[in-house]
Amino acid sequence: MFLSECMKLEPLHGTSKNDWDLAILAIAAVLATPVPRIQSVREAQIFIQRSAASVPSWLRCTAALVALACVAAPGDIAQAAGDYPRQPIRILVPYGPGGAGDMTIRLLANKLSQNLKQPFVIENRPGAGGIAAMRAVLSAPADGYTLGEMGNGQAISMSLFQSLPYNMLKDFTQISVAANFAMLLVVPPTSPYKTVRDVIDAARKAPGKLNLGAINPGSTQNLSAYLFQQVSEAEFTIVTYRTTPDLVTALLRGDVDLGFDYFAGLESTIGPDKLRVIATSGEERDPLLKDVPTAKESGLPDYVVTSWNGVGAPAGVPAEIITALSAEIRRALAAPDVRERMLRLGLQARGSTPEEMRNRMAADAAKWREVIEKAGIPKH
């Protein structure tokens, strides 16, 4: 009873409600219960909550008083944030080396290392739809020294998987977007189609005859093809390929009428007698392809796809550290050399506030959920 009353108290200045509650529960549980071997933050929270239920009221009172002393020193947190970073920082990347997601974070990490005089170490943890990397981030201490790359792919996973071992919006703290990149819509060199409207008109005359090609079921590229079919209100056959080179080969053979992929994967295959870009998927024209209209300009106002990558941390990292990191990421991305190198890869360096990144994650999750459900794509 006393504990429940303590939990209703307002946190002291500089202390989050979550930290306040956990401090009270943690001390009550630890004073009364043998501690098992705990391997993750989630297990620790479950142990704390279960243990606290059996603590006598007099012990809860004592624990609550001790907890007040523990959380009543916000200055200590501020001092720690002021010294941050004091050691190398890991960034876990849910993709393999060499792709757009990997290169985005490597360019950013290099600049952060220069500016903050501490190494930012990249660890690639590909596979399982990014789950392996995200779980590794969550299992680390919430001290700001383990971060994770997250973005459009994680927003999609919120709808593509029946259940995830975490909630992207509750179990993580978003820090900043790092880069944006649009999709390219490409046709074979001998294609009769010059515009997006040409492709749609042909599909309406022969429903199901034209093939849309993209890689990896459930990827942004793949879902972009489904979204194209939905907003164009034409019937296509959507063919999925394992890799971008496989997709390119199919396009060059004429097996695919319209392909969807990023600039980084298609750059070397675009040009005279090669693949031809008839549209891009962003809100604005691609800086590297200024003569190519967007799909929106081409008569599809609802077809806007902009992938993005950013940086996040496990929930519970002190707000002062999150604020400082977000500012440093934005400063790094504003550097001319970073912007130029990203642009060569088809990436537009653009930072954000933590709130802006969180809102974008939520909006993209809702957008792709609708696409997945309309397409009847089975969940994993």
Secondary structure, 3 states (H helix, E strand, C coil): CHHHHHHCCCCCCCCCHHHHHHHHHHHHHHHHCCCCCCCCHHHHHHHHHHHHCCCCHHHHHHHHHHHHHHHCCHHHHHHHHHHCCCCCEEEEECCCCCCHHHHHHHHHHHHHHHHHCCCEEEEECCCHHHHHHHHHHHHCCCCCCEEEEEEHHHHHHHHHCCCCCCCCCCCEEEEEEEEEEEEEEEECCCCCCCCHHHHHHHHHHCCCCCEEEEECCCCHHHHHHHHHHHHHCCCCEEEEECCHHHHHHHHHHCCCCEEEEEHHHHHHHECCCCEEEEEECCCCCCCCCCCCCECCCCCCCCCCCEEEEEEEEECCCCHHHHHHHHHHHHHHHCCHHHHHHHHHCCCEECCCCHHHHHHHHHHHHHHHHHHHHHHCCCCC
